[in-house]
Amino acid sequence: MLVPQTETVVLAPPPGLAMCADAPTLPPDPLTDQVVGEYIIRLHGAHEDCATALARVVKWADDARERIENKK
């Protein structure tokens, strides 16, 4: 009787996905207080979105890895 061999493969995001892009350049002139303030708000919102999404991906990968390692 043949016994099948199994192999566990951990699927995890590449490390590069756990980083956010550099900040964009400032908007073009004229740089009024309002333009700069709106830019800062958009920049902060984009960072928060990126950081939250990536934290979820990294947590998922860590949880999956831990579950598989605990089965060994």
N, C-alpha and C positions, 0 to 999 in steps of 0.2 A: 504494500500500500504506500502510495506517495503522500507525503505530508507537504502541503504548500508552505512556502516560506513567505513571510510578510515583511515588508519594510515600511517604516514610518518616515514620512517626509514632512518636515515643518514648513508650511507656507507662511512666509513673512515678507513684509514689504522691504524693498531694498533700503539700505541706510540713507540713501539720498532723498528718500521721500519723507524723512523725519526732519527736514530742514525747510525753512521758509526762504523765499527769494530775498535779495537785498532790497532795501527801501528804494522806491522810485525817485527819480530826480524831481526837484521842485517844479511847480507849474511855471510857465513863462511869464514874463513881465506883462503888465504891472502887478507887482506883488503887494496887494492891499492886505490889510489885517483880515478882512473877510475871506479873501482867496486863500491865504495861508491857514486860517482857522479851519476852513472847509477841507483843505488838503490834510491837515493833521487829523481831523475826525475820520476821513476816509482811510487814511493810512493806519490809524489805530484799529478801525473796524476790520480792515483786511488782515491785519496781524492777529487779532483775536480769533477771527474765523479760521485762519490757517493753523494757529496754535491749537485750537480746540479740536479741529478735524485730525490733525496729526497725532495729538495725544490719544485720541480714540483708536487710531490705527496701531500705534505702538502698544497700547494697552491690550488690544485684541491679540497682537502677535505674542506678547509676553504671556498672556493667559493661555493661549494655545500651546506654546512651548512648555509651560509649566504642567499643563494637563498631560501632555505626551510624556514628559520626563517622569512624572509621578506614576505612570503606568508601567514603567520599566522595572 
